[in-house]
Amino acid sequence: MTLDIPAHAAMWFLPFVAPIGLWVAWNDMARMKIPNKAVMALFAVYALVGPIALPFETYAWQWLHLVVVLAIGFALSSMGAMGAGDAKFAAVMAPFVALGDVSTFCYIYVGTALAALVVHRTLRAIPAVRAATPEWQSWTRRDFPMGLALGWMLTAYLLLGAVYGS
């Protein structure tokens, strides 16, 4: 398996992206919201690290990914199919993904979404976990904190890119 993201680019992005992914996952489980500050932080990482990590032409063209995913996310959010925070965070994740890796990224999405669902539903069924985090809204809400999967997804892609990148 080889990914189109350059391995060195994935390694540049990873130390900045992983903590943001953890922040998003934690906050979405606790408050069922992805903070706009997290969205802006991820935007800033691509804006500032991207020109160092990627060839300039690639860096510039991948901003288009943000626009496309934001339009799709806005439409899905308008239909109630996804949360607005999820749509915004997915949009700022998009420039990190090489165009040739979109199908692989979709597989990563499915895997992380299923894993996040299983982990979340298992943890919320454990009384000790619920007692340790009684204020977490995701324990009692019917909808799923998709930020848990989104945070893992980009981190997993970059980890794979660091190992299997071009």
N, CA and C atoms as a LAMMPS dump frame, in Angstrom:
ITEM: TIMESTEP
0
ITEM: NUMBER OF ATOMS
498
ITEM: BOX BOUNDS ff ff ff
-5.0000000000000000e+02 5.0000000000000000e+02
-5.0000000000000000e+02 5.0000000000000000e+02
-5.0000000000000000e+02 5.0000000000000000e+02
ITEM: ATOMS id mol type element x y z
1 1 1 N 0.855 -1.179 0
2 1 2 C 0 0 0
3 1 3 C 0.9 1.24 0
4 2 1 N 0.59 2.156 -0.875
5 2 2 C 1.278 3.445 -0.913
6 2 3 C 0.222 4.535 -0.971
7 3 1 N 0.419 5.564 -0.178
8 3 2 C -0.484 6.704 -0.182
9 3 3 C 0.159 7.842 -0.971
10 4 1 N -0.665 8.717 -1.515
11 4 2 C -0.162 9.853 -2.289
12 4 3 C 0.39 10.978 -1.423
13 5 1 N -0.017 11.031 -0.159
14 5 2 C 0.532 12.073 0.705
15 5 3 C 2.016 11.76 0.914
16 6 1 N 2.891 12.744 0.754
17 6 2 C 4.3 12.478 1.029
18 6 3 C 4.506 12.134 2.519
19 7 1 N 5.319 11.116 2.776
20 7 2 C 5.555 10.682 4.155
21 7 3 C 6.079 11.829 5.013
22 8 1 N 6.959 12.64 4.462
23 8 2 C 7.504 13.748 5.252
24 8 3 C 6.43 14.784 5.573
25 9 1 N 5.456 14.967 4.671
26 9 2 C 4.355 15.91 4.941
27 9 3 C 3.492 15.39 6.082
28 10 1 N 3.177 14.09 6.04
29 10 2 C 2.375 13.498 7.114
30 10 3 C 3.089 13.662 8.451
31 11 1 N 4.408 13.472 8.444
32 11 2 C 5.169 13.612 9.692
33 11 3 C 5.205 15.07 10.172
34 12 1 N 5.215 16.01 9.243
35 12 2 C 5.161 17.426 9.626
36 12 3 C 3.821 17.757 10.272
37 13 1 N 2.73 17.276 9.669
38 13 2 C 1.39 17.617 10.145
39 13 3 C 1.017 16.91 11.443
40 14 1 N 1.432 15.66 11.589
41 14 2 C 0.958 14.798 12.67
42 14 3 C 1.092 15.383 14.078
43 15 1 N 2.229 15.954 14.481
44 15 2 C 2.313 16.443 15.867
45 15 3 C 1.388 17.621 16.171
46 16 1 N 0.952 18.312 15.141
47 16 2 C 0.031 19.441 15.328
48 16 3 C -1.425 18.987 15.257
49 17 1 N -1.693 18.03 14.381
50 17 2 C -3.063 17.572 14.14
51 17 3 C -3.56 16.643 15.25
52 18 1 N -2.711 15.749 15.735
53 18 2 C -3.151 14.756 16.726
54 18 3 C -3.747 15.4 17.981
55 19 1 N -3.12 16.435 18.573
56 19 2 C -3.752 17.041 19.76
57 19 3 C -5.085 17.724 19.443
58 20 1 N -5.197 18.287 18.258
59 20 2 C -6.465 18.914 17.875
60 20 3 C -7.532 17.832 17.725
61 21 1 N -7.166 16.701 17.127
62 21 2 C -8.107 15.585 17
63 21 3 C -8.572 15.073 18.353
64 22 1 N -7.662 14.996 19.305
65 22 2 C -8.02 14.576 20.667
66 22 3 C -8.952 15.598 21.312
67 23 1 N -8.652 16.876 21.146
68 23 2 C -9.48 17.963 21.673
69 23 3 C -10.899 17.875 21.119
70 24 1 N -11.001 17.672 19.81
71 24 2 C -12.315 17.59 19.159
72 24 3 C -13.088 16.375 19.675
73 25 1 N -12.411 15.234 19.748
74 25 2 C -13.084 14.018 20.224
75 25 3 C -13.596 14.195 21.651
76 26 1 N -12.727 14.706 22.514
77 26 2 C -13.085 14.901 23.924
78 26 3 C -14.246 15.886 24.061
79 27 1 N -14.133 17.016 23.393
80 27 2 C -15.149 18.055 23.524
81 27 3 C -16.495 17.607 22.954
82 28 1 N -16.466 16.86 21.856
83 28 2 C -17.733 16.419 21.271
84 28 3 C -18.411 15.388 22.167
85 29 1 N -17.634 14.547 22.83
86 29 2 C -18.245 13.594 23.758
87 29 3 C -18.802 14.318 24.985
88 30 1 N -18.078 15.303 25.463
89 30 2 C -18.506 16.005 26.68
90 30 3 C -19.647 16.973 26.419
91 31 1 N -19.575 17.736 25.349
92 31 2 C -20.533 18.827 25.126
93 31 3 C -21.374 18.698 23.857
94 32 1 N -21.085 17.654 23.062
95 32 2 C -21.775 17.456 21.779
96 32 3 C -21.592 18.671 20.871
97 33 1 N -20.408 19.255 20.934
98 33 2 C -20.066 20.393 20.09
99 33 3 C -18.59 20.319 19.737
100 34 1 N -18.283 20.695 18.496
101 34 2 C -16.896 20.854 18.075
102 34 3 C -16.618 22.348 18.139
103 35 1 N -15.681 22.762 18.99
104 35 2 C -15.442 24.203 19.156
105 35 3 C -14.918 24.853 17.872
106 36 1 N -15.404 26.046 17.596
107 36 2 C -14.893 26.791 16.447
108 36 3 C -13.397 27.042 16.582
109 37 1 N -12.905 27.141 17.82
110 37 2 C -11.458 27.329 18.017
111 37 3 C -10.676 26.117 17.511
112 38 1 N -11.24 24.933 17.632
113 38 2 C -10.577 23.731 17.116
114 38 3 C -10.564 23.747 15.592
115 39 1 N -11.673 24.178 15.006
116 39 2 C -11.752 24.304 13.546
117 39 3 C -10.703 25.296 13.058
118 40 1 N -10.608 26.436 13.729
119 40 2 C -9.638 27.466 13.328
120 40 3 C -8.205 27.004 13.588
121 41 1 N -7.988 26.226 14.639
122 41 2 C -6.65 25.708 14.925
123 41 3 C -6.198 24.763 13.808
124 42 1 N -7.089 23.88 13.359
125 42 2 C -6.727 22.968 12.284
126 42 3 C -6.495 23.734 10.98
127 43 1 N -7.319 24.748 10.741
128 43 2 C -7.132 25.622 9.575
129 43 3 C -5.741 26.265 9.626
130 44 1 N -5.367 26.752 10.798
131 44 2 C -4.07 27.415 10.965
132 44 3 C -2.917 26.437 10.756
133 45 1 N -3.075 25.201 11.192
134 45 2 C -2.009 24.212 10.984
135 45 3 C -1.758 24.024 9.489
136 46 1 N -2.831 23.846 8.722
137 46 2 C -2.613 23.666 7.281
138 46 3 C -2.038 24.941 6.655
139 47 1 N -2.543 26.089 7.072
140 47 2 C -2.072 27.356 6.504
141 47 3 C -0.594 27.599 6.804
142 48 1 N -0.147 27.244 8.004
143 48 2 C 1.224 27.551 8.414
144 48 3 C 2.218 26.431 8.129
145 49 1 N 1.8 25.183 8.316
146 49 2 C 2.716 24.058 8.116
147 49 3 C 2.675 23.56 6.671
148 50 1 N 1.54 23.723 6.024
149 50 2 C 1.388 23.252 4.647
150 50 3 C 2.469 23.723 3.691
151 51 1 N 2.829 25.009 3.679
152 51 2 C 3.869 25.45 2.742
153 51 3 C 5.256 24.862 3.034
154 52 1 N 5.468 24.42 4.263
155 52 2 C 6.737 23.777 4.621
156 52 3 C 6.69 22.294 4.233
157 53 1 N 5.542 21.666 4.458
158 53 2 C 5.408 20.225 4.3
159 53 3 C 5.169 19.779 2.858
160 54 1 N 4.545 20.615 2.071
161 54 2 C 4.122 20.223 0.717
162 54 3 C 4.738 21.131 -0.342
163 55 1 N 4.874 20.611 -1.565
164 55 2 C 5.234 21.516 -2.666
165 55 3 C 4.156 22.595 -2.791
166 56 1 N 4.56 23.81 -3.121
167 56 2 C 3.611 24.924 -3.092
168 56 3 C 2.392 24.681 -3.974
169 57 1 N 2.568 24.118 -5.155
170 57 2 C 1.432 23.889 -6.051
171 57 3 C 0.426 22.921 -5.421
172 58 1 N 0.927 21.865 -4.806
173 58 2 C 0.051 20.909 -4.117
174 58 3 C -0.662 21.59 -2.963
175 59 1 N 0.099 22.317 -2.153
176 59 2 C -0.468 23.053 -1.018
177 59 3 C -1.609 23.962 -1.488
178 60 1 N -1.364 24.722 -2.539
179 60 2 C -2.371 25.681 -3.021
180 60 3 C -3.612 24.978 -3.561
181 61 1 N -3.433 23.93 -4.363
182 61 2 C -4.575 23.245 -4.948
183 61 3 C -5.429 22.541 -3.903
184 62 1 N -4.797 22.058 -2.835
185 62 2 C -5.56 21.315 -1.838
186 62 3 C -6.482 22.201 -1.012
187 63 1 N -6.333 23.531 -1.101
188 63 2 C -7.326 24.418 -0.481
189 63 3 C -8.698 24.224 -1.126
190 64 1 N -8.696 23.807 -2.401
191 64 2 C -9.962 23.561 -3.092
192 64 3 C -10.743 22.436 -2.411
193 65 1 N -10.036 21.488 -1.811
194 65 2 C -10.706 20.404 -1.091
195 65 3 C -11.593 20.967 0.02
196 66 1 N -11.101 21.984 0.698
197 66 2 C -11.874 22.621 1.768
198 66 3 C -13.189 23.175 1.218
199 67 1 N -13.117 23.855 0.105
200 67 2 C -14.303 24.482 -0.493
201 67 3 C -15.333 23.419 -0.879
202 68 1 N -14.87 22.342 -1.511
203 68 2 C -15.78 21.282 -1.957
204 68 3 C -16.439 20.597 -0.759
205 69 1 N -15.642 20.235 0.244
206 69 2 C -16.197 19.535 1.407
207 69 3 C -17.096 20.465 2.222
208 70 1 N -16.754 21.745 2.287
209 70 2 C -17.617 22.695 2.991
210 70 3 C -18.977 22.801 2.307
211 71 1 N -19.009 22.841 0.981
212 71 2 C -20.282 22.907 0.252
213 71 3 C -21.119 21.648 0.491
214 72 1 N -20.472 20.493 0.437
215 72 2 C -21.182 19.237 0.689
216 72 3 C -21.666 19.193 2.142
217 73 1 N -20.802 19.582 3.069
218 73 2 C -21.172 19.592 4.483
219 73 3 C -22.3 20.55 4.787
220 74 1 N -22.27 21.722 4.138
221 74 2 C -23.349 22.687 4.333
222 74 3 C -24.676 22.093 3.867
223 75 1 N -24.662 21.423 2.714
224 75 2 C -25.889 20.806 2.207
225 75 3 C -26.38 19.714 3.157
226 76 1 N -25.473 18.861 3.62
227 76 2 C -25.867 17.789 4.543
228 76 3 C -26.361 18.34 5.877
229 77 1 N -25.694 19.388 6.352
230 77 2 C -26.118 20.011 7.605
231 77 3 C -27.497 20.657 7.458
232 78 1 N -27.733 21.283 6.328
233 78 2 C -29.036 21.911 6.068
234 78 3 C -30.163 20.89 6.047
235 79 1 N -29.835 19.654 5.631
236 79 2 C -30.834 18.589 5.582
237 79 3 C -30.939 17.848 6.904
238 80 1 N -30.103 18.214 7.884
239 80 2 C -30.115 17.548 9.174
240 80 3 C -29.364 16.233 9.184
241 81 1 N -28.581 15.963 8.149
242 81 2 C -27.859 14.702 8.053
243 81 3 C -26.536 14.714 8.819
244 82 1 N -26.05 15.908 9.161
245 82 2 C -24.828 16.018 9.961
246 82 3 C -24.846 17.342 10.689
247 83 1 N -24.095 17.406 11.773
248 83 2 C -24.033 18.636 12.544
249 83 3 C -23.185 19.688 11.845
250 84 1 N -23.446 20.938 12.138
251 84 2 C -22.696 22.035 11.526
252 84 3 C -21.224 21.995 11.944
253 85 1 N -20.949 21.671 13.189
254 85 2 C -19.567 21.56 13.647
255 85 3 C -18.825 20.436 12.937
256 86 1 N -19.528 19.32 12.726
257 86 2 C -18.93 18.205 11.989
258 86 3 C -18.601 18.636 10.561
259 87 1 N -19.51 19.367 9.938
260 87 2 C -19.302 19.828 8.561
261 87 3 C -18.111 20.78 8.479
262 88 1 N -18.017 21.704 9.427
263 88 2 C -16.896 22.653 9.417
264 88 3 C -15.577 21.934 9.665
265 89 1 N -15.563 21.017 10.611
266 89 2 C -14.317 20.319 10.905
267 89 3 C -13.909 19.427 9.733
268 90 1 N -14.861 18.743 9.116
269 90 2 C -14.55 17.923 7.939
270 90 3 C -13.97 18.789 6.825
271 91 1 N -14.505 19.984 6.663
272 91 2 C -14.007 20.881 5.615
273 91 3 C -12.553 21.278 5.862
274 92 1 N -12.2 21.59 7.103
275 92 2 C -10.81 21.983 7.361
276 92 3 C -9.878 20.775 7.404
277 93 1 N -10.424 19.569 7.536
278 93 2 C -9.611 18.362 7.409
279 93 3 C -9.243 18.102 5.953
280 94 1 N -10.104 18.479 5.041
281 94 2 C -9.978 18.11 3.635
282 94 3 C -8.655 18.509 2.971
283 95 1 N -8.108 19.695 3.216
284 95 2 C -6.847 20.024 2.538
285 95 3 C -5.677 19.111 2.903
286 96 1 N -5.736 18.446 4.032
287 96 2 C -4.664 17.554 4.45
288 96 3 C -4.628 16.272 3.617
289 97 1 N -5.744 15.961 2.939
290 97 2 C -5.886 14.69 2.233
291 97 3 C -5.511 14.864 0.761
292 98 1 N -4.541 14.061 0.319
293 98 2 C -4.146 14.082 -1.091
294 98 3 C -5.301 13.562 -1.94
295 99 1 N -5.503 14.167 -3.1
296 99 2 C -6.623 13.795 -3.967
297 99 3 C -6.601 12.306 -4.299
298 100 1 N -5.428 11.752 -4.538
299 100 2 C -5.323 10.331 -4.864
300 100 3 C -5.644 9.408 -3.706
301 101 1 N -5.754 9.953 -2.505
302 101 2 C -6.042 9.156 -1.315
303 101 3 C -7.501 9.218 -0.885
304 102 1 N -8.359 9.818 -1.677
305 102 2 C -9.754 10.003 -1.266
306 102 3 C -10.438 8.664 -0.989
307 103 1 N -10.247 7.674 -1.857
308 103 2 C -10.913 6.384 -1.618
309 103 3 C -10.365 5.724 -0.352
310 104 1 N -9.052 5.786 -0.143
311 104 2 C -8.468 5.243 1.085
312 104 3 C -9.007 5.988 2.297
313 105 1 N -9.121 7.308 2.179
314 105 2 C -9.636 8.117 3.282
315 105 3 C -11.082 7.736 3.601
316 106 1 N -11.849 7.385 2.583
317 106 2 C -13.23 6.94 2.824
318 106 3 C -13.243 5.632 3.617
319 107 1 N -12.328 4.719 3.312
320 107 2 C -12.221 3.481 4.095
321 107 3 C -11.827 3.79 5.541
322 108 1 N -10.893 4.729 5.701
323 108 2 C -10.49 5.139 7.05
324 108 3 C -11.687 5.736 7.777
325 109 1 N -12.495 6.528 7.063
326 109 2 C -13.704 7.113 7.651
327 109 3 C -14.645 6.02 8.17
328 110 1 N -14.913 5.039 7.338
329 110 2 C -15.826 3.964 7.743
330 110 3 C -15.265 3.213 8.956
331 111 1 N -13.99 2.883 8.899
332 111 2 C -13.372 2.16 10.005
333 111 3 C -13.382 2.94 11.302
334 112 1 N -13.011 4.226 11.231
335 112 2 C -12.973 5.017 12.461
336 112 3 C -14.381 5.325 12.969
337 113 1 N -15.316 5.521 12.066
338 113 2 C -16.691 5.791 12.502
339 113 3 C -17.275 4.57 13.21
340 114 1 N -17.057 3.39 12.654
341 114 2 C -17.556 2.176 13.308
342 114 3 C -16.845 1.94 14.64
343 115 1 N -15.525 2.114 14.648
344 115 2 C -14.769 1.934 15.896
345 115 3 C -15.222 2.942 16.949
346 116 1 N -15.401 4.196 16.542
347 116 2 C -15.834 5.231 17.482
348 116 3 C -17.217 4.911 18.042
349 117 1 N -18.112 4.438 17.193
350 117 2 C -19.454 4.075 17.647
351 117 3 C -19.396 2.944 18.67
352 118 1 N -18.63 1.912 18.375
353 118 2 C -18.513 0.769 19.291
354 118 3 C -17.875 1.211 20.609
355 119 1 N -16.784 1.969 20.528
356 119 2 C -16.1 2.425 21.741
357 119 3 C -17.013 3.321 22.574
358 120 1 N -17.677 4.276 21.919
359 120 2 C -18.549 5.199 22.645
360 120 3 C -19.696 4.466 23.323
361 121 1 N -20.359 3.615 22.566
362 121 2 C -21.516 2.912 23.134
363 121 3 C -21.095 1.937 24.234
364 122 1 N -19.911 1.341 24.1
365 122 2 C -19.406 0.451 25.149
366 122 3 C -19.076 1.241 26.408
367 123 1 N -18.36 2.353 26.239
368 123 2 C -17.98 3.16 27.401
369 123 3 C -19.195 3.729 28.133
370 124 1 N -20.196 4.143 27.377
371 124 2 C -21.351 4.724 28.065
372 124 3 C -22.188 3.676 28.785
373 125 1 N -21.951 2.407 28.479
374 125 2 C -22.652 1.331 29.181
375 125 3 C -21.927 0.89 30.453
376 126 1 N -20.739 1.425 30.697
377 126 2 C -19.961 1.05 31.877
378 126 3 C -20.226 2.067 32.985
379 127 1 N -20.853 1.65 34.069
380 127 2 C -21.209 2.597 35.135
381 127 3 C -20.021 3.397 35.687
382 128 1 N -18.859 2.792 35.811
383 128 2 C -17.693 3.507 36.358
384 128 3 C -17.256 4.65 35.434
385 129 1 N -17.353 4.423 34.144
386 129 2 C -16.992 5.476 33.179
387 129 3 C -18.016 6.608 33.253
388 130 1 N -19.272 6.253 33.297
389 130 2 C -20.329 7.274 33.398
390 130 3 C -20.209 8.057 34.698
391 131 1 N -19.858 7.383 35.776
392 131 2 C -19.707 8.061 37.062
393 131 3 C -18.515 9.012 37.05
394 132 1 N -17.473 8.662 36.314
395 132 2 C -16.275 9.512 36.24
396 132 3 C -16.5 10.746 35.363
397 133 1 N -17.479 10.655 34.468
398 133 2 C -17.764 11.77 33.553
399 133 3 C -19.283 12.023 33.495
400 134 1 N -19.895 12.312 34.627
401 134 2 C -21.363 12.401 34.664
402 134 3 C -21.932 13.559 33.845
403 135 1 N -21.127 14.593 33.601
404 135 2 C -21.631 15.759 32.883
405 135 3 C -21.57 15.598 31.366
406 136 1 N -20.996 14.529 30.885
407 136 2 C -20.866 14.345 29.439
408 136 3 C -22.236 14.156 28.804
409 137 1 N -22.559 15.033 27.891
410 137 2 C -23.863 15.01 27.237
411 137 3 C -24.05 13.815 26.313
412 138 1 N -22.96 13.311 25.744
413 138 2 C -23.085 12.214 24.776
414 138 3 C -23.549 10.909 25.417
415 139 1 N -23.46 10.815 26.75
416 139 2 C -23.919 9.598 27.405
417 139 3 C -25.436 9.482 27.345
418 140 1 N -26.134 10.608 27.324
419 140 2 C -27.593 10.561 27.391
420 140 3 C -28.281 10.958 26.091
421 141 1 N -27.556 11.56 25.185
422 141 2 C -28.177 11.988 23.921
423 141 3 C -28.285 10.819 22.954
424 142 1 N -29.283 10.875 22.12
425 142 2 C -29.511 9.823 21.121
426 142 3 C -28.528 9.943 19.958
427 143 1 N -28.191 11.184 19.568
428 143 2 C -27.278 11.374 18.445
429 143 3 C -25.849 11.032 18.859
430 144 1 N -25.005 10.829 17.873
431 144 2 C -23.649 10.35 18.092
432 144 3 C -22.639 11.495 17.965
433 145 1 N -21.648 11.561 18.861
434 145 2 C -20.626 12.604 18.777
435 145 3 C -19.612 12.287 17.667
436 146 1 N -19.929 12.698 16.456
437 146 2 C -19.105 12.359 15.295
438 146 3 C -17.696 12.92 15.389
439 147 1 N -17.479 13.94 16.22
440 147 2 C -16.136 14.466 16.42
441 147 3 C -15.178 13.417 16.94
442 148 1 N -15.69 12.415 17.645
443 148 2 C -14.866 11.313 18.115
444 148 3 C -14.237 10.6 16.918
445 149 1 N -15.028 10.305 15.915
446 149 2 C -14.513 9.637 14.71
447 149 3 C -13.669 10.59 13.862
448 150 1 N -14.108 11.832 13.721
449 150 2 C -13.367 12.788 12.891
450 150 3 C -11.968 13.041 13.441
451 151 1 N -11.857 13.169 14.736
452 151 2 C -10.547 13.378 15.345
453 151 3 C -9.604 12.214 15.092
454 152 1 N -10.126 10.996 15.219
455 152 2 C -9.322 9.804 14.967
456 152 3 C -8.984 9.666 13.49
457 153 1 N -9.925 10.032 12.64
458 153 2 C -9.789 9.784 11.206
459 153 3 C -8.58 10.478 10.602
460 154 1 N -8.453 11.776 10.834
461 154 2 C -7.332 12.502 10.243
462 154 3 C -6.015 12.044 10.86
463 155 1 N -6 11.779 12.145
464 155 2 C -4.796 11.284 12.804
465 155 3 C -4.389 9.928 12.224
466 156 1 N -5.348 9.037 12.026
467 156 2 C -5.056 7.723 11.448
468 156 3 C -4.507 7.86 10.028
469 157 1 N -5.108 8.732 9.24
470 157 2 C -4.626 8.96 7.865
471 157 3 C -3.185 9.454 7.876
472 158 1 N -2.883 10.396 8.743
473 158 2 C -1.52 10.928 8.796
474 158 3 C -0.528 9.885 9.329
475 159 1 N -0.956 9.07 10.273
476 159 2 C -0.092 7.977 10.742
477 159 3 C 0.213 7.002 9.602
478 160 1 N -0.814 6.641 8.868
479 160 2 C -0.615 5.754 7.706
480 160 3 C 0.258 6.446 6.66
481 161 1 N 0.031 7.743 6.463
482 161 2 C 0.839 8.492 5.505
483 161 3 C 2.298 8.563 5.902
484 162 1 N 2.566 8.652 7.202
485 162 2 C 3.955 8.693 7.671
486 162 3 C 4.668 7.371 7.371
487 163 1 N 3.916 6.272 7.385
488 163 2 C 4.501 4.961 7.147
489 163 3 C 4.478 4.583 5.658
490 164 1 N 3.339 4.841 4.992
491 164 2 C 3.142 4.373 3.627
492 164 3 C 3.096 5.499 2.586
493 165 1 N 3.398 6.714 2.998
494 165 2 C 3.326 7.838 2.072
495 165 3 C 4.378 7.759 0.979
496 166 1 N 4.13 8.519 -0.048
497 166 2 C 5.044 8.504 -1.209
498 166 3 C 6.348 9.212 -0.915
